[in-house]
Amino acid sequence: MPQPSPPKLNLWKRGLGRVPESVWDETALETLVLADNGLTQISESIGRLKRLRMLDLGHNQLTAVPVAIGELDGLTDFLYLHDNRLTSLPSSIGRLVKLRYLNLSENAFSELPGQVTLLANLFELRISDNQLTALPQAIGRLERLRELHLRNNKLTSLPESIGELKELRQLDLRGNPLITLPDVVAALPRLEKLDLRWVDTLEPLPWLGGLEDRGCLVYR
């Protein structure tokens, strides 16, 4: 007998303006898509949806994320917050320790929220098209990270702790005003792709050739 599909509610691009209160009563939901609805806020009632594994709040006009998002401790698969107006995240986000994918791209972050570095099971982090000028040393805590997407920020270098990301496969640094990169990048054992396109400020890095020799694709 085929298994029933997981409970899912897809309200993508419905012109909602605000989320109907009835949505927060759907406590069996595992997937909730609210993308592209002109939303300016999300109710703290979202904390009722304890079974959510995937939440898509992308392409809205959010300036804040509710504190109650930290109560979604079943959130394992995806959290999309891209293309909003966010400058910070609530500290409660640090409780989403099972989360594997987080997209914060196309917002207004001037720094990577420290809570993100507590998400020890992240496989992929996207924070492209923001205003980051530096990454915290604590980025090294994300030891399971496989993809780090930092395109179109204001980074001039990376912290030495980037060398602790031993599982990293892809590092996207396109469009940053990089001046230098730490040598530890060359020692990342699983790195398969380093993207340095649209970077014309970087001083010569003698180890780039070594990366290519071992099979890493270096785009520049």
C-alpha atoms as a printed R data frame, in Angstrom:
    type eleno elety resid chain resno      x      y       z
1   ATOM     1    CA   MET     A     1  0.000  0.000   0.000
2   ATOM     2    CA   PRO     A     2  1.494  3.398  -0.980
3   ATOM     3    CA   GLN     A     3  2.399  5.715   1.856
4   ATOM     4    CA   PRO     A     4  0.388  8.981   2.110
5   ATOM     5    CA   SER     A     5  2.223 12.146   1.117
6   ATOM     6    CA   PRO     A     6  3.505 14.329   3.974
7   ATOM     7    CA   PRO     A     7  1.100 17.163   4.842
8   ATOM     8    CA   LYS     A     8  1.971 20.155   2.678
9   ATOM     9    CA   LEU     A     9  0.462 23.608   2.163
10  ATOM    10    CA   ASN     A    10  1.623 25.607  -0.850
11  ATOM    11    CA   LEU     A    11  0.407 29.219  -0.881
12  ATOM    12    CA   TRP     A    12  3.076 30.514  -3.248
13  ATOM    13    CA   LYS     A    13  2.271 33.800  -4.988
14  ATOM    14    CA   ARG     A    14 -1.334 34.110  -3.806
15  ATOM    15    CA   GLY     A    15 -1.186 37.851  -3.119
16  ATOM    16    CA   LEU     A    16 -2.045 37.233   0.526
17  ATOM    17    CA   GLY     A    17 -0.558 40.361   2.124
18  ATOM    18    CA   ARG     A    18 -0.958 38.581   5.473
19  ATOM    19    CA   VAL     A    19 -1.126 34.937   6.463
20  ATOM    20    CA   PRO     A    20 -4.650 33.685   7.276
21  ATOM    21    CA   GLU     A    21 -4.912 32.710  10.951
22  ATOM    22    CA   SER     A    22 -6.266 29.332   9.893
23  ATOM    23    CA   VAL     A    23 -2.800 28.386   8.609
24  ATOM    24    CA   TRP     A    24 -1.438 28.312  12.155
25  ATOM    25    CA   ASP     A    25 -4.054 25.686  13.082
26  ATOM    26    CA   GLU     A    26 -2.616 23.217  10.531
27  ATOM    27    CA   THR     A    27 -0.399 21.592  13.141
28  ATOM    28    CA   ALA     A    28  0.247 18.454  11.066
29  ATOM    29    CA   LEU     A    29  2.037 20.412   8.323
30  ATOM    30    CA   GLU     A    30  5.525 19.305   7.365
31  ATOM    31    CA   THR     A    31  5.944 21.729   4.442
32  ATOM    32    CA   LEU     A    32  4.696 25.327   4.331
33  ATOM    33    CA   VAL     A    33  5.308 27.616   1.357
34  ATOM    34    CA   LEU     A    34  4.400 31.300   1.832
35  ATOM    35    CA   ALA     A    35  6.785 32.742  -0.740
36  ATOM    36    CA   ASP     A    36  6.034 35.782  -2.883
37  ATOM    37    CA   ASN     A    37  2.999 37.097  -1.029
38  ATOM    38    CA   GLY     A    38  4.009 40.649  -0.064
39  ATOM    39    CA   LEU     A    39  4.166 39.604   3.593
40  ATOM    40    CA   THR     A    40  5.505 42.220   6.015
41  ATOM    41    CA   GLN     A    41  5.237 40.114   9.174
42  ATOM    42    CA   ILE     A    42  4.750 36.557  10.393
43  ATOM    43    CA   SER     A    43  2.693 35.797  13.500
44  ATOM    44    CA   GLU     A    44  4.314 34.287  16.577
45  ATOM    45    CA   SER     A    45  1.631 31.620  16.145
46  ATOM    46    CA   ILE     A    46  3.970 29.942  13.687
47  ATOM    47    CA   GLY     A    47  5.452 28.243  16.729
48  ATOM    48    CA   ARG     A    48  2.451 25.884  16.750
49  ATOM    49    CA   LEU     A    49  3.672 24.113  13.621
50  ATOM    50    CA   LYS     A    50  5.958 21.734  15.477
51  ATOM    51    CA   ARG     A    51  6.124 19.181  12.662
52  ATOM    52    CA   LEU     A    52  7.438 21.520   9.980
53  ATOM    53    CA   ARG     A    53 10.458 20.189   8.124
54  ATOM    54    CA   MET     A    54 10.501 22.862   5.402
55  ATOM    55    CA   LEU     A    55  9.484 26.529   5.586
56  ATOM    56    CA   ASP     A    56  9.626 28.967   2.669
57  ATOM    57    CA   LEU     A    57  9.220 32.673   3.507
58  ATOM    58    CA   GLY     A    58 11.257 33.921   0.566
59  ATOM    59    CA   HIS     A    59 10.395 36.777  -1.814
60  ATOM    60    CA   ASN     A    60  8.432 38.833   0.715
61  ATOM    61    CA   GLN     A    61  8.957 42.132   2.554
62  ATOM    62    CA   LEU     A    62  9.809 40.867   6.013
63  ATOM    63    CA   THR     A    63 11.913 43.105   8.253
64  ATOM    64    CA   ALA     A    64 11.894 40.621  11.146
65  ATOM    65    CA   VAL     A    65 11.507 36.920  11.843
66  ATOM    66    CA   PRO     A    66  9.287 35.879  14.772
67  ATOM    67    CA   VAL     A    67 11.012 34.661  17.945
68  ATOM    68    CA   ALA     A    68  8.716 31.624  17.865
69  ATOM    69    CA   ILE     A    69 10.586 30.266  14.846
70  ATOM    70    CA   GLY     A    70 12.986 28.783  17.379
71  ATOM    71    CA   GLU     A    71 10.187 26.485  18.555
72  ATOM    72    CA   LEU     A    72 10.195 24.670  15.197
73  ATOM    73    CA   ASP     A    73 12.753 22.144  16.369
74  ATOM    74    CA   GLY     A    74 11.593 19.639  13.745
75  ATOM    75    CA   LEU     A    75 12.796 21.982  10.989
76  ATOM    76    CA   THR     A    76 15.377 19.812   9.296
77  ATOM    77    CA   ASP     A    77 15.240 20.246   5.529
78  ATOM    78    CA   PHE     A    78 14.990 23.857   4.328
79  ATOM    79    CA   LEU     A    79 14.477 27.369   5.690
80  ATOM    80    CA   TYR     A    80 14.137 30.009   2.963
81  ATOM    81    CA   LEU     A    81 14.327 33.644   4.104
82  ATOM    82    CA   HIS     A    82 15.858 35.080   0.930
83  ATOM    83    CA   ASP     A    83 14.721 38.243  -0.839
84  ATOM    84    CA   ASN     A    84 13.303 40.066   2.167
85  ATOM    85    CA   ARG     A    85 14.416 43.137   4.138
86  ATOM    86    CA   LEU     A    86 16.122 41.433   7.062
87  ATOM    87    CA   THR     A    87 19.034 42.987   8.944
88  ATOM    88    CA   SER     A    88 19.055 40.596  11.918
89  ATOM    89    CA   LEU     A    89 17.639 37.308  13.182
90  ATOM    90    CA   PRO     A    90 16.197 36.418  16.594
91  ATOM    91    CA   SER     A    91 18.562 34.550  18.912
92  ATOM    92    CA   SER     A    92 16.035 31.709  18.970
93  ATOM    93    CA   ILE     A    93 17.109 30.695  15.462
94  ATOM    94    CA   GLY     A    94 20.165 29.152  17.095
95  ATOM    95    CA   ARG     A    95 17.866 26.413  18.427
96  ATOM    96    CA   LEU     A    96 17.221 24.987  14.940
97  ATOM    97    CA   VAL     A    97 20.134 22.612  15.341
98  ATOM    98    CA   LYS     A    98 18.736 19.973  12.944
99  ATOM    99    CA   LEU     A    99 18.473 22.392  10.010
100 ATOM   100    CA   ARG     A   100 20.479 21.422   6.922
101 ATOM   101    CA   TYR     A   101 19.784 24.280   4.456
102 ATOM   102    CA   LEU     A   102 19.459 28.015   5.172
103 ATOM   103    CA   ASN     A   103 19.027 30.747   2.555
104 ATOM   104    CA   LEU     A   104 19.518 34.359   3.732
105 ATOM   105    CA   SER     A   105 20.438 35.831   0.335
106 ATOM   106    CA   GLU     A   106 19.104 39.151  -0.967
107 ATOM   107    CA   ASN     A   107 18.550 40.825   2.379
108 ATOM   108    CA   ALA     A   108 20.365 43.661   4.158
109 ATOM   109    CA   PHE     A   109 22.692 41.851   6.571
110 ATOM   110    CA   SER     A   110 25.875 43.770   7.335
111 ATOM   111    CA   GLU     A   111 27.198 40.822   9.326
112 ATOM   112    CA   LEU     A   112 26.451 37.125   9.540
113 ATOM   113    CA   PRO     A   113 24.108 36.683  12.534
114 ATOM   114    CA   GLY     A   114 26.021 34.852  15.249
115 ATOM   115    CA   GLN     A   115 23.095 32.488  15.826
116 ATOM   116    CA   VAL     A   116 23.728 30.946  12.415
117 ATOM   117    CA   THR     A   117 27.077 29.590  13.583
118 ATOM   118    CA   LEU     A   118 25.211 27.453  16.154
119 ATOM   119    CA   LEU     A   119 23.463 25.458  13.426
120 ATOM   120    CA   ALA     A   120 25.953 22.632  13.523
121 ATOM   121    CA   ASN     A   121 24.125 20.404  11.023
122 ATOM   122    CA   LEU     A   122 23.985 22.924   8.178
123 ATOM   123    CA   PHE     A   123 25.021 21.425   4.844
124 ATOM   124    CA   GLU     A   124 24.381 24.561   2.791
125 ATOM   125    CA   LEU     A   125 24.397 28.265   3.712
126 ATOM   126    CA   ARG     A   126 23.463 30.961   1.238
127 ATOM   127    CA   ILE     A   127 23.956 34.602   2.186
128 ATOM   128    CA   SER     A   128 24.702 36.126  -1.218
129 ATOM   129    CA   ASP     A   129 23.687 39.669  -2.197
130 ATOM   130    CA   ASN     A   130 23.959 41.242   1.237
131 ATOM   131    CA   GLN     A   131 26.337 43.800   2.795
132 ATOM   132    CA   LEU     A   132 28.770 41.529   4.652
133 ATOM   133    CA   THR     A   133 32.183 43.088   5.231
134 ATOM   134    CA   ALA     A   134 33.605 40.134   7.201
135 ATOM   135    CA   LEU     A   135 32.756 36.664   8.464
136 ATOM   136    CA   PRO     A   136 33.071 35.809  12.166
137 ATOM   137    CA   GLN     A   137 35.743 33.384  13.354
138 ATOM   138    CA   ALA     A   138 32.840 31.287  14.654
139 ATOM   139    CA   ILE     A   139 32.038 30.253  11.049
140 ATOM   140    CA   GLY     A   140 34.454 27.409  11.763
141 ATOM   141    CA   ARG     A   141 31.799 25.769  13.972
142 ATOM   142    CA   LEU     A   142 29.847 24.724  10.879
143 ATOM   143    CA   GLU     A   143 31.951 21.627  10.426
144 ATOM   144    CA   ARG     A   144 29.389 19.796   8.269
145 ATOM   145    CA   LEU     A   145 28.983 22.629   5.780
146 ATOM   146    CA   ARG     A   146 29.331 21.520   2.155
147 ATOM   147    CA   GLU     A   147 28.351 24.703   0.310
148 ATOM   148    CA   LEU     A   148 28.966 28.323   1.302
149 ATOM   149    CA   HIS     A   149 27.561 30.949  -1.046
150 ATOM   150    CA   LEU     A   150 28.803 34.520  -0.436
151 ATOM   151    CA   ARG     A   151 28.399 36.139  -3.862
152 ATOM   152    CA   ASN     A   152 28.064 39.940  -4.099
153 ATOM   153    CA   ASN     A   153 28.968 41.051  -0.605
154 ATOM   154    CA   LYS     A   154 31.746 43.393   0.594
155 ATOM   155    CA   LEU     A   155 34.245 40.826   1.829
156 ATOM   156    CA   THR     A   156 37.946 41.683   1.548
157 ATOM   157    CA   SER     A   157 39.141 38.390   3.040
158 ATOM   158    CA   LEU     A   158 37.992 35.343   5.032
159 ATOM   159    CA   PRO     A   159 38.873 34.328   8.603
160 ATOM   160    CA   GLU     A   160 41.481 31.633   9.254
161 ATOM   161    CA   SER     A   161 38.723 29.501  10.776
162 ATOM   162    CA   ILE     A   162 37.418 28.831   7.249
163 ATOM   163    CA   GLY     A   163 40.055 26.088   7.292
164 ATOM   164    CA   GLU     A   164 37.969 24.172   9.839
165 ATOM   165    CA   LEU     A   165 35.235 23.510   7.250
166 ATOM   166    CA   LYS     A   166 36.678 20.142   6.274
167 ATOM   167    CA   GLU     A   167 33.506 19.022   4.451
168 ATOM   168    CA   LEU     A   168 33.284 22.126   2.240
169 ATOM   169    CA   ARG     A   169 32.806 21.313  -1.449
170 ATOM   170    CA   GLN     A   170 31.777 24.672  -2.930
171 ATOM   171    CA   LEU     A   171 32.882 28.181  -1.987
172 ATOM   172    CA   ASP     A   172 31.297 31.000  -3.992
173 ATOM   173    CA   LEU     A   173 33.034 34.374  -3.566
174 ATOM   174    CA   ARG     A   174 31.970 36.037  -6.814
175 ATOM   175    CA   GLY     A   175 31.690 39.796  -6.882
176 ATOM   176    CA   ASN     A   176 33.460 40.539  -3.593
177 ATOM   177    CA   PRO     A   177 36.272 43.140  -3.278
178 ATOM   178    CA   LEU     A   178 38.693 40.488  -2.036
179 ATOM   179    CA   ILE     A   179 42.272 41.587  -1.386
180 ATOM   180    CA   THR     A   180 43.576 38.275  -0.068
181 ATOM   181    CA   LEU     A   181 42.485 34.819   1.057
182 ATOM   182    CA   PRO     A   182 44.021 32.735   3.859
183 ATOM   183    CA   ASP     A   183 46.301 29.871   2.800
184 ATOM   184    CA   VAL     A   184 44.075 27.447   4.726
185 ATOM   185    CA   VAL     A   185 41.641 27.516   1.778
186 ATOM   186    CA   ALA     A   186 44.208 25.534  -0.205
187 ATOM   187    CA   ALA     A   187 44.133 22.798   2.439
188 ATOM   188    CA   LEU     A   188 40.364 22.248   2.440
189 ATOM   189    CA   PRO     A   189 40.395 18.520   1.664
190 ATOM   190    CA   ARG     A   190 37.048 18.203  -0.128
191 ATOM   191    CA   LEU     A   191 36.905 21.514  -1.995
192 ATOM   192    CA   GLU     A   192 35.633 20.915  -5.543
193 ATOM   193    CA   LYS     A   193 34.740 24.424  -6.702
194 ATOM   194    CA   LEU     A   194 36.143 27.851  -5.815
195 ATOM   195    CA   ASP     A   195 34.405 30.681  -7.649
196 ATOM   196    CA   LEU     A   196 36.338 33.966  -7.866
197 ATOM   197    CA   ARG     A   197 34.679 35.479 -10.909
198 ATOM   198    CA   TRP     A   198 34.069 39.252 -10.953
199 ATOM   199    CA   VAL     A   199 36.875 39.722  -8.419
200 ATOM   200    CA   ASP     A   200 39.561 42.057  -9.788
201 ATOM   201    CA   THR     A   201 41.157 43.193  -6.519
202 ATOM   202    CA   LEU     A   202 42.720 39.915  -5.371
203 ATOM   203    CA   GLU     A   203 46.479 39.724  -4.979
204 ATOM   204    CA   PRO     A   204 48.148 36.694  -6.667
205 ATOM   205    CA   LEU     A   205 47.651 33.464  -4.726
206 ATOM   206    CA   PRO     A   206 50.430 30.974  -5.456
207 ATOM   207    CA   TRP     A   207 48.393 28.042  -4.163
208 ATOM   208    CA   LEU     A   208 45.539 28.369  -6.667
209 ATOM   209    CA   GLY     A   209 47.459 26.255  -9.178
210 ATOM   210    CA   GLY     A   210 47.843 23.508  -6.600
211 ATOM   211    CA   LEU     A   211 44.100 23.448  -6.035
212 ATOM   212    CA   GLU     A   212 43.522 23.045  -9.750
213 ATOM   213    CA   ASP     A   213 46.160 20.335 -10.010
214 ATOM   214    CA   ARG     A   214 44.293 18.223  -7.497
215 ATOM   215    CA   GLY     A   215 41.019 18.586  -9.427
216 ATOM   216    CA   CYS     A   216 39.323 21.595  -7.823
217 ATOM   217    CA   LEU     A   217 37.588 23.846 -10.334
218 ATOM   218    CA   VAL     A   218 38.781 27.427  -9.851
219 ATOM   219    CA   TYR     A   219 36.740 30.050 -11.708
220 ATOM   220    CA   ARG     A   220 38.421 33.456 -12.043
